[in-house]
Amino acid sequence: MKPKILLINPTITSARSARFPLAVLTLAAAVEARYASRIIDGNVDRGFVMTALDAVVSERYAAICITVMGGPQLLSAIAVSKAVRIAAPLTPIIWGGYFPTICPDAALNSSHVDFVIRGQGEDALLELLALLEAGGEPAAIEGLSWKDESGHAVHNPDRRFSAAGLARQPLRYDLIENPGQYLKATYLGRRTAGYQAALGCRYRCSFCGVNAMFQGKTALPAAERLAHDLGVLKQQLGADSITFYDHNFFDREAEMLPLLEVLAKFEMPWWCFARSDALLNLSDHAWALVRKSRLRMAYIGAESPSAEMLRDMRKGTQPEQTLAVVEKCRAMGVTPELSFMLAPPHDPEGETERSFDFIRRIKRLHPGTEIMLYIHTPLPPRLHGGSHAKQRPVQLLRDSAGRPVVYPDSAAGWAQPQWVDYWCHQDAPWLSPRLRRRIQDFTTVLGCRFPTITDIRAPAWQRALLRTAATWRYGREHYDRPWELDALKRFVRLWDPRLASL
């Protein structure tokens, strides 16, 4: 009988918004030849901590593996780690995912985390499980952070990017209870599935954890693999639409064309992340396939109206490309969903107001453009703990009172409300109360004047009521303290795609 591991996806969203737990499903596929897996998903099992406790008490596991993103998932990851540590003190607890990759020292600075796997975790996990079973030296495992006998954190060299996962066994949806519960009614269709085709992203934006995970590399799947996986989702599970969680779906056109041909055959409405420059560089033939495939919306990182700011973020695009891609998407029947990073540390008020003006310009160009507003929160300076890695130099950041910003040195510190908001790009220490209120008010007026088309709950009359009530404020640029809109929101709950996905 194979030894067994427990794979846990801690709660990060509501059960209504839960999508397939792709991280733990991917790990289960990677270790399947040598280990049996049990998956616990905190997004659908609201009592997942007790479920995990029952599991480790009733059965022996070679390891407890927990995927952790910064923000709200960190709180639930800490809760389940503490609980299983007490119930099964000798069972190794392994953290992987974005948070421990970016903050390995903080993740290990607790008594309930034994090992951290940085970056891609499949091969490192297999090697670590073999070591735990047979004994050996942890220092030999690339991408692993661990504690020595004195309790000090040790960070092995980084593991190189690997595309091997794209050729592994398909995901085992039967490992999760009732796979159909993950197919949700959305703007795209009645049974929308979450799926990831490619790995990584070749760009290195300073606020994005993807470059820390994948080191600025990307790899696309074979067309046959995509066709097989979409066939399973559509024919076996009943999906009628797809949300692609690829970090940047459109890459080089020559490599994308076989994938677009597959999507054009399935004709399942879909949503994805994209870049303005990549979309603008698509040929007419590629766009014809995009239209046939029924791409409904593309999430594009506009980030800023400032070319200098985009350069500082290492975005690699220009404001003019944002305007051009809005026009292109409009002509092609694709809704552009633009994200903006407001209030950067060096000039939070000035850059925010310039972004507001740019957003208004976009809305005049194409009112149907979706707008997503975030706070620009750079990654913590130590992107990883690789012993041979060069640390990225960062400017000294100061809060709104002029004091140096000091990042937490533990997972518990990062789980405090102000740092959860920081991780989610919802707040930052350098925002003054006035600017924080200004952003909140603009977001309210903009959201009421242009209710998102992804909201399938609110009836048409409610959306019309919001639009009408917000028209005069938006038209006169009078955003401050929209008390009447706040009152309306008590009865008409605005759908926030940042929190609820599609």
Secondary structure, DSSP 8 states (H G I E B T S, - for coil): ---EEEEEE---S-GGG----HHHHHHHHHHTTT-EEEEEETTT-TTHHHHHHHHHHHS--SEEEEE--SSHHHHHHHHHHHHHHHHSTTS-EEEESHHHHH-HHHHHSSSS--EEE-S--HHHHHHHHHHHHH---GGGSTTEEEE-TTS-EEE--------GGGGS----GGGSS-GGGG-B--SS-SSEEEE--SEE-S---TT-THHHHHTT-EE---HHHHHHHHHIIIIIS---EEEE--SS----HHHHHHHHHHHHHH---EEEEE-HHHHHT--HHHHHHHHHHTEEEEEEEEE-S-HHHHHHTT----HHHHHHHHHHHHHHT-EEEEEEEE--TTSHHHHHHHHHHHHHHHHHH-TT-EEEEEE-----S-----TT---------B-TTS-B----SSHHHHTSHHHHHHHTTS--TT--HHHHHHHHHHHHHHHHHS--TT--SS-HHHHHHHHHHHHHHHHHT--S--HHHHHHTTTS----HHHH--
